């Protein structure tokens, strides 16, 4: 009988300050055994070489409590576009600072201009983040199916889903 082969272990770290809260980080290994990473729609960077590609790979993420979700990408699926609808960088769209009483119910800083379910206002950035991460209203837990611009004053509702 053949002796079990010891599993090879590799590790790589993102450079300090490379990823911030709300960023989407992608990792992949190419056919030549090079491990790459890409933050949001930025440029890719090489993390390490020599990763064996002849057997299944396992990835373990240690992100020190900053991760909301991990999604495994299918390498046979079409590539993600670089302009994702949830690009949350402040460079994408400058959001106005709120006046008292008009602030986002999540960040309490930007002006509220989107209403995902009708219960309260959210700024564009927070609304997309909630839609991407949980797709549930943080107030009523109702399923959010779309994010649309708010029209008029906030609609305060007390019945679920109304």
Beta strands, then each sheet from edge to edge (+ up, - down):
strand 1: 25-29
strand 2: 35-39
strand 3: 44-48
sheet 1: 1+ 2- 3+
end
